[in-house]
Amino acid sequence: MNFFDKLSKAISQNQSLLYVGLDPSPEVWPECYAALAKPQAEYSLERALHDHPQLGKLRAWLQSLIADTADSVCAFKLNPEFYRLLGVAGIELMHETLSCIPDAIPIILDANHSDLNSNTIFAQTIFRAWQVDAVTLNAYSGQDLAAPFLLYPDLGIFVLCTTSNPTAQTLQAYPSADTPFYLHLGNEARTWGLPKQVGLEVGAPSPDVLARIRATAPERCILARSVWTEGSDLQKLLEAGLNADGDGLLIPVPTEVLIPAAGEKTYLETVKALKAQVNQVREAVAQQHPSCSVWVSDICLLKPLPHEDLILQLYDIGCLQFGNFVQASGETFSYYVDLRTIISNPQVFDKVIGAYATILKTLRFERIAGIPYGALPTATGLALRLDRPMIFPRKEVKAHGARRLVEGQYHEGETAVVVDDILISGRSAMAGAAKLQSVGLNVKDIVVFIDHEKGVMDRLKQNGYQGHAVMTISEIAETLLEAGRLTETQFQTLTE
């Protein structure tokens, strides 16, 4: 799972655009810096904790922040410089803090790295040894600085566009207010990598600056900074920075909120209230673009189920209907699953593609083959997401033109994975696979979104194919029943 998919999942799971900075600033913990200011070449964290109780309080505070806010934020951010200034003990504390963060929550290293000489080894260290998910870069030296980080396609970078520092304005706004350097830098960074790799970091207490960057880069995720200056208007900042889906903007929890007061965890209610305030604006923004609305869960199951949010979203946009429907197989069902609706809802479509991609990443193949017509948008999305070429077997061979049975470029002997939407009888998927095999391609795996069960996977296996499904009709029925979306009668209809 790449960084932005992981981030999107955390946003959806926790219904939050907030991130928490795990930064032991000297303004918050001056005692620690004063105590550890002397040289400490061999001064381990264990020794430091023993000699300096304040460091132990700092460690407890960091771990408490993680545990208390992990279900209310979409990311954690760490500035390594604050830890480095604490010496060897601080570096060990940073690694310990990183290890406490749940795997489901992305980690952004707020390094603002800018050194060309160390960028390759730095990228290797933070992405492989430290296991962070994204890093901030001060890329004034251009794409050469970003290149080593982009060699890790599943991980992300945020390129610094603007800061809120008043003395930087003469540089950032050069040469004129109409064509400021920060917009040029943001636009240039968009050419360095796809939206799933490259985001923008914006220190902007001004809604105008944020709005101009959003207009320049509507598809990019923005890591907002310095939004809590005196007189700032959160609603206007959100309206300026959110994309049309009510998404794409990460908001910091104010540092002063997180500072412990007399040992009390006063920040918990504040964080929850802030999350609700942000979500209210998100919904208002999304309502202005009804064709691309943001979906927000309205339930909380006691026992979370696999694909819970995705199933509920599919139901809420009308993908499941009840009545008498004739299927492509000729059978008549008392319900109908229509996945074609998802192409008009980018938020859901992105999650569907991500669910497919999780399975495809475990398989070996050279080409992605979509079954016409329902699975063609999905196959296209997967080809873009996984950077694999796409082909498709024609439903019928035209009497004009090239009269190809299989469209797209391929070579005999290559392996193609078949992608279909719904597996009812397996006929369409196997017919498509047979066409691919007739032109010399190998087909081992067939991946579908929904398996209607009733032994269809066994039928695929008997014909030499391994079937894979994102979810089953039983899983859908159980989730919707638990969420109160289905009656008992409708549940029986789906599972009979």
C-alpha positions as CSV (number, residue, x, y, z in Angstrom):
1,M,0.0,0.0,0.0
2,N,1.5,3.3,-1.0
3,F,1.7,6.3,1.4
4,F,-1.3,8.2,0.0
5,D,-3.5,5.1,-0.1
6,K,-2.5,4.5,3.6
7,L,-3.3,8.1,4.3
8,S,-6.6,7.9,2.6
9,K,-7.5,4.8,4.5
10,A,-6.6,6.5,7.8
11,I,-8.7,9.5,6.9
12,S,-11.6,7.3,6.1
13,Q,-11.2,5.0,9.1
14,N,-10.8,7.9,11.7
15,Q,-12.9,10.4,9.8
16,S,-10.2,13.0,10.3
17,L,-7.9,15.3,8.4
18,L,-5.9,16.1,11.6
19,Y,-2.3,15.2,12.3
20,V,-0.4,15.4,15.6
21,G,3.2,16.6,15.8
22,L,5.3,14.5,18.2
23,D,7.8,17.2,18.6
24,P,9.6,17.7,21.9
25,S,10.3,21.4,21.4
26,P,12.5,23.3,23.8
27,E,9.5,25.6,24.3
28,V,7.6,22.7,25.7
29,W,10.3,20.8,27.5
30,P,13.2,23.2,28.3
31,E,14.3,21.1,31.3
32,C,15.2,18.2,29.1
33,Y,17.4,20.3,26.8
34,A,19.1,22.0,29.7
35,A,19.9,18.7,31.4
36,L,21.2,17.0,28.3
37,A,23.1,20.0,26.8
38,K,26.6,18.6,27.7
39,P,28.4,16.1,25.3
40,Q,26.8,12.6,25.6
41,A,28.6,10.3,23.1
42,E,27.8,7.3,25.2
43,Y,24.8,8.6,27.0
44,S,22.0,6.1,26.3
45,L,18.3,6.6,26.7
46,E,18.3,4.2,29.7
47,R,21.0,6.2,31.5
48,A,19.4,9.5,30.6
49,L,16.0,8.4,31.9
50,H,17.6,7.4,35.2
51,D,19.5,10.6,35.6
52,H,16.9,13.1,34.4
53,P,13.3,12.4,35.5
54,Q,12.1,15.2,33.1
55,L,13.1,13.1,30.1
56,G,11.0,10.3,31.5
57,K,8.0,12.7,31.6
58,L,8.7,13.6,28.0
59,R,8.8,10.0,26.9
60,A,5.5,9.3,28.7
61,W,3.9,12.4,27.1
62,L,4.9,11.2,23.6
63,Q,3.6,7.7,24.1
64,S,0.4,9.0,25.7
65,L,-0.2,11.4,22.8
66,I,0.1,8.5,20.4
67,A,-2.2,6.2,22.4
68,D,-4.8,8.9,23.0
69,T,-5.1,10.4,19.6
70,A,-4.5,7.4,17.3
71,D,-8.2,7.0,16.6
72,S,-8.7,10.7,16.0
73,V,-5.9,11.6,13.5
74,C,-4.8,10.6,10.0
75,A,-1.1,11.0,10.6
76,F,1.7,11.6,13.1
77,K,4.6,14.0,12.3
78,L,8.0,14.0,13.8
79,N,10.7,16.7,13.5
80,P,14.0,14.7,13.9
81,E,16.0,17.9,14.8
82,F,14.3,18.2,18.2
83,Y,15.4,14.6,19.0
84,R,18.9,15.1,17.6
85,L,19.4,18.1,19.9
86,L,18.9,15.8,22.9
87,G,22.0,13.8,21.8
88,V,22.2,10.0,21.6
89,A,19.4,9.6,24.2
90,G,17.2,11.8,21.9
91,I,17.8,9.7,18.8
92,E,17.0,6.5,20.8
93,L,13.8,8.3,22.1
94,M,12.9,9.1,18.5
95,H,13.2,5.4,17.4
96,E,11.2,4.3,20.4
97,T,8.5,6.9,19.6
98,L,8.4,5.7,16.0
99,S,7.9,2.1,17.1
100,C,4.9,3.1,19.3
101,I,2.9,4.5,16.3
102,P,0.2,2.0,15.0
103,D,1.0,0.5,11.6
104,A,-2.3,1.9,10.2
105,I,-1.4,5.5,10.9
106,P,1.1,7.1,8.4
107,I,4.3,8.7,9.7
108,I,5.5,12.0,8.2
109,L,9.1,12.9,9.0
110,D,9.2,16.7,9.1
111,A,12.9,16.9,8.1
112,N,12.7,19.7,5.4
113,H,15.8,18.0,4.0
114,S,17.7,20.1,1.5
115,D,21.2,18.7,1.3
116,L,22.1,17.2,-2.2
117,N,25.2,15.4,-0.9
118,S,23.3,13.3,1.7
119,N,19.9,12.9,0.0
120,T,20.5,9.3,-1.3
121,I,21.6,7.9,2.0
122,F,19.1,9.9,3.9
123,A,16.3,8.5,1.8
124,Q,17.5,5.0,2.3
125,T,17.8,5.5,6.1
126,I,14.4,7.1,6.7
127,F,12.4,4.9,4.4
128,R,14.1,1.5,5.0
129,A,15.7,1.7,8.5
130,W,13.3,4.2,10.2
131,Q,10.2,2.9,8.3
132,V,8.6,6.3,7.9
133,D,5.9,6.8,5.2
134,A,6.7,10.3,3.9
135,V,9.2,13.2,4.3
136,T,9.2,16.9,3.9
137,L,11.8,18.4,1.5
138,N,13.1,21.9,1.1
139,A,13.7,21.4,-2.6
140,Y,15.2,24.8,-3.7
141,S,17.9,22.8,-5.4
142,G,15.3,21.2,-7.7
143,Q,14.3,17.8,-8.8
144,D,17.8,16.4,-8.2
145,L,17.1,16.6,-4.4
146,A,13.8,14.8,-4.7
147,A,15.0,12.0,-7.1
148,P,16.4,9.6,-4.6
149,F,13.2,9.8,-2.5
150,L,11.1,9.1,-5.6
151,L,12.9,5.8,-6.1
152,Y,10.6,4.5,-3.4
153,P,7.3,4.6,-5.3
154,D,5.2,3.5,-2.4
155,L,6.4,6.3,-0.1
156,G,5.7,10.0,-0.3
157,I,7.3,13.4,-0.2
158,F,5.9,16.9,0.6
159,V,7.7,19.7,-1.2
160,L,7.9,22.9,0.8
161,C,6.1,25.7,-1.2
162,T,5.7,28.5,1.4
163,T,6.5,29.3,5.0
164,S,4.7,31.7,7.3
165,N,8.0,33.4,8.2
166,P,7.4,37.2,7.5
167,T,11.0,37.8,6.3
168,A,10.6,35.0,3.7
169,Q,7.8,36.9,1.9
170,T,10.1,39.0,-0.3
171,L,11.6,35.8,-1.7
172,Q,8.4,33.7,-1.9
173,A,6.4,36.5,-3.6
174,Y,9.2,37.3,-6.1
175,P,9.0,38.6,-8.9
176,S,5.4,39.8,-8.4
177,A,2.2,39.2,-6.6
178,D,0.7,37.9,-9.8
179,T,3.4,35.3,-10.5
180,P,5.0,34.5,-7.1
181,F,7.9,32.1,-6.8
182,Y,5.9,29.8,-4.5
183,L,3.4,29.1,-7.2
184,H,6.1,28.3,-9.7
185,L,7.8,26.0,-7.2
186,G,4.5,24.2,-6.5
187,N,3.7,23.8,-10.2
188,E,7.3,22.5,-10.9
189,A,7.0,19.9,-8.1
190,R,3.9,18.5,-9.8
191,T,6.1,17.4,-12.7
192,W,8.4,15.3,-10.4
193,G,5.9,12.6,-9.6
194,L,2.3,11.4,-9.5
195,P,-0.2,12.6,-6.9
196,K,0.3,9.3,-5.0
197,Q,4.0,10.3,-4.5
198,V,4.3,14.1,-4.3
199,G,2.3,16.5,-2.1
200,L,2.9,20.1,-1.1
201,E,3.8,21.6,2.2
202,V,2.2,25.0,2.8
203,G,2.8,27.3,5.7
204,A,-0.1,29.7,5.1
205,P,-2.1,31.5,7.7
206,S,-3.6,33.4,4.7
207,P,-6.6,31.7,2.9
208,D,-5.6,33.5,-0.2
209,V,-2.2,31.8,-0.5
210,L,-3.7,28.4,0.3
211,A,-6.5,29.0,-2.3
212,R,-3.9,29.9,-5.0
213,I,-1.9,26.8,-4.4
214,R,-5.0,24.6,-4.4
215,A,-6.1,26.2,-7.7
216,T,-2.6,25.5,-9.2
217,A,-2.5,21.9,-7.9
218,P,-6.1,20.7,-7.4
219,E,-5.0,17.0,-7.4
220,R,-2.3,17.3,-4.7
221,C,-2.4,16.6,-1.0
222,I,-1.4,19.7,1.0
223,L,0.3,19.5,4.3
224,A,-0.8,22.7,6.1
225,R,1.5,24.5,8.6
226,S,1.1,27.6,10.7
227,V,-2.7,27.7,10.5
228,W,-3.1,28.7,14.1
229,T,-1.7,32.2,14.0
230,E,-3.6,35.0,15.8
231,G,-6.7,36.0,13.9
232,S,-6.7,33.0,11.6
233,D,-10.1,31.8,10.4
234,L,-10.2,28.0,10.3
235,Q,-13.3,27.8,8.2
236,K,-11.9,30.1,5.5
237,L,-8.6,28.2,5.5
238,L,-10.4,24.9,5.0
239,E,-12.6,26.3,2.3
240,A,-9.5,27.6,0.5
241,G,-7.4,24.4,0.9
242,L,-9.9,21.5,0.6
243,N,-10.3,19.9,-2.8
244,A,-13.7,19.4,-4.4
245,D,-14.2,16.2,-2.5
246,G,-13.8,17.9,0.8
247,D,-10.4,16.2,1.1
248,G,-6.7,16.7,0.2
249,L,-5.7,18.9,3.2
250,L,-3.9,17.8,6.4
251,I,-4.5,20.1,9.4
252,P,-2.1,20.2,12.4
253,V,-3.5,20.0,15.9
254,P,-2.3,23.2,17.7
255,T,0.9,22.6,19.7
256,E,-0.4,24.5,22.6
257,V,-3.3,22.2,22.9
258,L,-1.0,19.2,23.3
259,I,1.1,20.6,26.1
260,P,0.3,18.8,29.3
261,A,-1.2,20.9,32.0
262,A,-0.5,19.7,35.6
263,G,-0.5,16.1,34.4
264,E,-4.1,16.4,33.0
265,K,-4.9,15.1,29.5
266,T,-6.8,18.3,28.6
267,Y,-6.2,17.8,24.9
268,L,-8.5,14.9,24.3
269,E,-11.8,16.7,24.1
270,T,-10.2,19.6,22.2
271,V,-8.9,17.2,19.5
272,K,-12.3,15.6,19.1
273,A,-14.1,19.0,19.0
274,L,-11.6,20.2,16.4
275,K,-12.1,17.0,14.3
276,A,-15.9,17.6,14.3
277,Q,-15.4,21.2,13.3
278,V,-13.2,20.3,10.4
279,N,-15.6,17.5,9.3
280,Q,-18.5,20.0,9.3
281,V,-16.7,22.2,6.8
282,R,-15.7,19.2,4.7
283,E,-19.3,18.2,4.3
284,A,-20.3,21.7,3.4
285,V,-17.6,21.9,0.8
286,A,-18.5,18.5,-0.7
287,Q,-22.2,19.4,-0.9
288,Q,-21.2,22.1,-3.4
289,H,-19.9,19.4,-5.7
290,P,-22.6,16.7,-5.4
291,S,-21.2,14.5,-8.2
292,C,-18.0,14.1,-6.2
293,S,-19.4,14.0,-2.6
294,V,-17.4,13.0,0.4
295,W,-18.8,10.1,2.4
296,V,-18.7,10.2,6.2
297,S,-19.7,7.2,8.2
298,D,-22.7,7.5,10.4
299,I,-22.2,4.4,12.5
300,C,-19.7,2.9,14.8
301,L,-19.9,-0.9,15.0
302,L,-18.8,-2.5,18.2
303,K,-16.8,-5.1,16.2
304,P,-15.3,-3.5,13.1
305,L,-15.8,-5.8,10.0
306,P,-13.5,-6.2,7.0
307,H,-14.1,-3.6,4.3
308,E,-16.8,-2.1,6.6
309,D,-16.6,1.5,5.3
310,L,-16.3,0.5,1.6
311,I,-19.4,-1.8,1.8
312,L,-21.4,1.0,3.5
313,Q,-20.3,3.5,0.9
314,L,-21.3,1.2,-2.0
315,Y,-24.7,0.7,-0.4
316,D,-25.2,4.4,0.3
317,I,-24.5,5.4,-3.4
318,G,-27.0,2.8,-4.6
319,C,-24.9,-0.1,-5.8
320,L,-27.2,-2.6,-4.1
321,Q,-30.8,-2.8,-5.3
322,F,-33.7,-5.1,-4.5
323,G,-36.3,-6.4,-7.0
324,N,-36.4,-8.9,-9.8
325,F,-33.3,-8.7,-12.0
326,V,-32.1,-10.9,-14.8
327,Q,-28.3,-11.4,-14.6
328,A,-26.0,-11.8,-17.5
329,S,-25.9,-15.5,-16.8
330,G,-29.6,-15.8,-17.5
331,E,-30.6,-16.3,-13.8
332,T,-33.1,-14.1,-12.1
333,F,-32.0,-12.7,-8.7
334,S,-34.1,-10.8,-6.2
335,Y,-31.3,-8.3,-5.9
336,Y,-28.8,-6.6,-8.2
337,V,-25.3,-5.3,-7.6
338,D,-24.4,-2.4,-9.9
339,L,-20.8,-1.4,-9.7
340,R,-20.9,0.9,-12.7
341,T,-22.1,3.7,-10.3
342,I,-18.6,3.9,-8.7
343,I,-17.0,5.6,-11.7
344,S,-19.0,8.7,-10.9
345,N,-17.8,8.8,-7.3
346,P,-14.0,9.3,-7.2
347,Q,-13.8,8.7,-3.5
348,V,-15.3,5.3,-3.7
349,F,-13.7,4.4,-7.0
350,D,-10.3,5.1,-5.5
351,K,-11.0,2.8,-2.6
352,V,-12.2,0.0,-4.9
353,I,-9.0,0.3,-7.0
354,G,-7.0,0.1,-3.8
355,A,-8.8,-3.0,-2.6
356,Y,-8.1,-4.7,-6.0
357,A,-4.5,-3.6,-5.9
358,T,-3.9,-5.2,-2.6
359,I,-4.6,-8.6,-4.2
360,L,-2.8,-8.0,-7.5
361,K,0.4,-7.0,-5.6
362,T,0.6,-10.6,-4.4
363,L,0.4,-12.1,-7.9
364,R,2.9,-12.4,-10.8
365,F,1.8,-11.1,-14.2
366,E,2.9,-8.8,-17.0
367,R,-0.4,-7.5,-18.3
368,I,-3.8,-6.5,-16.7
369,A,-6.7,-7.8,-18.7
370,G,-10.1,-6.2,-18.0
371,I,-13.3,-8.0,-19.0
372,P,-15.7,-5.8,-21.0
373,Y,-17.5,-3.8,-20.3
374,G,-18.0,-3.5,-16.5
375,A,-14.4,-4.1,-15.5
376,L,-12.7,-1.8,-18.1
377,P,-12.7,1.3,-15.8
378,T,-11.3,-0.8,-13.0
379,A,-8.6,-2.4,-15.1
380,T,-7.6,1.1,-16.3
381,G,-7.4,2.4,-12.8
382,L,-5.3,-0.6,-11.8
383,A,-2.9,-0.2,-14.7
384,L,-2.3,3.4,-13.6
385,R,-2.0,2.5,-9.9
386,L,0.3,-0.4,-10.4
387,D,2.2,0.9,-13.5
388,R,1.4,-2.2,-15.5
389,P,0.2,-2.3,-19.1
390,M,-3.4,-3.1,-19.8
391,I,-5.1,-5.2,-22.5
392,F,-8.6,-6.5,-22.9
393,P,-10.4,-9.3,-24.8
394,R,-13.1,-8.0,-27.1
395,K,-16.6,-9.0,-26.4
396,E,-17.1,-9.4,-30.1
397,V,-14.7,-9.1,-33.1
398,K,-15.6,-6.2,-35.4
399,A,-15.9,-6.9,-39.1
400,H,-13.9,-3.8,-39.9
401,G,-10.6,-2.3,-38.8
402,A,-7.9,-4.6,-37.4
403,R,-10.4,-7.2,-36.3
404,R,-8.4,-8.0,-33.2
405,L,-9.6,-10.5,-30.6
406,V,-7.4,-8.9,-27.9
407,E,-6.8,-5.1,-27.8
408,G,-3.6,-3.6,-26.6
409,Q,0.1,-4.6,-26.9
410,Y,1.3,-7.9,-25.7
411,H,3.8,-10.7,-26.4
412,E,3.2,-14.4,-26.8
413,G,4.1,-16.2,-23.6
414,E,3.4,-13.3,-21.2
415,T,1.1,-13.8,-18.2
416,A,-2.1,-11.8,-17.9
417,V,-4.2,-11.4,-14.8
418,V,-7.9,-11.2,-15.5
419,V,-9.9,-8.5,-13.7
420,D,-13.7,-8.7,-13.6
421,D,-16.3,-7.0,-11.4
422,I,-18.7,-9.6,-10.1
423,L,-18.4,-13.4,-10.2
424,I,-21.8,-15.0,-10.5
425,S,-21.3,-18.0,-12.8
426,G,-17.7,-17.3,-13.9
427,R,-18.6,-17.7,-17.6
428,S,-17.6,-14.2,-18.7
429,A,-14.3,-14.2,-16.8
430,M,-13.4,-17.7,-18.2
431,A,-14.5,-16.8,-21.7
432,G,-12.3,-13.7,-21.6
433,A,-9.4,-15.8,-20.2
434,A,-9.9,-18.3,-23.1
435,K,-9.6,-15.5,-25.7
436,L,-6.4,-14.3,-24.1
437,Q,-5.0,-17.9,-24.1
438,S,-6.0,-18.3,-27.8
439,V,-3.5,-15.6,-28.7
440,G,-0.6,-17.1,-26.8
441,L,-1.0,-15.5,-23.4
442,N,-0.9,-17.3,-20.1
443,V,-3.7,-16.9,-17.6
444,K,-3.5,-18.2,-14.0
445,D,-5.4,-15.8,-11.9
446,I,-8.9,-14.2,-12.1
447,V,-9.5,-11.3,-9.6
448,V,-13.0,-10.0,-9.0
449,F,-14.5,-7.5,-6.6
450,I,-17.5,-9.5,-5.4
451,D,-17.8,-13.3,-5.2
452,H,-21.4,-14.5,-5.2
453,E,-20.1,-17.8,-3.8
454,K,-22.2,-20.9,-4.5
455,G,-19.1,-22.8,-5.6
456,V,-18.0,-20.5,-8.4
457,M,-14.4,-20.4,-7.1
458,D,-14.3,-24.2,-7.3
459,R,-15.6,-24.0,-10.9
460,L,-12.7,-21.7,-11.8
461,K,-10.2,-24.0,-10.2
462,Q,-11.6,-27.0,-12.1
463,N,-11.0,-25.0,-15.3
464,G,-7.4,-24.3,-14.4
465,Y,-7.7,-20.8,-12.8
466,Q,-7.1,-19.5,-9.3
467,G,-9.9,-17.1,-8.2
468,H,-9.5,-14.2,-5.9
469,A,-12.2,-11.8,-4.5
470,V,-12.0,-8.6,-2.6
471,M,-15.2,-9.5,-0.7
472,T,-18.1,-12.0,-0.8
473,I,-21.8,-11.5,-0.9
474,S,-22.1,-13.0,2.6
475,E,-19.6,-10.5,3.9
476,I,-21.6,-7.6,2.4
477,A,-24.9,-9.0,3.8
478,E,-23.4,-9.4,7.3
479,T,-21.9,-5.9,7.4
480,L,-25.1,-4.2,6.1
481,L,-27.3,-6.2,8.6
482,E,-25.0,-5.3,11.5
483,A,-25.0,-1.6,10.4
484,G,-28.8,-1.6,10.3
485,R,-28.9,-1.0,6.5
486,L,-30.8,-4.3,5.8
487,T,-33.9,-5.9,7.2
488,E,-33.8,-9.6,8.1
489,T,-35.8,-10.3,5.0
490,Q,-33.3,-8.5,2.8
491,F,-30.5,-10.3,4.6
492,Q,-32.0,-13.7,3.8
493,T,-32.5,-12.6,0.2
494,L,-28.7,-12.0,-0.1
495,T,-27.6,-15.1,1.7
496,E,-30.2,-17.7,0.6
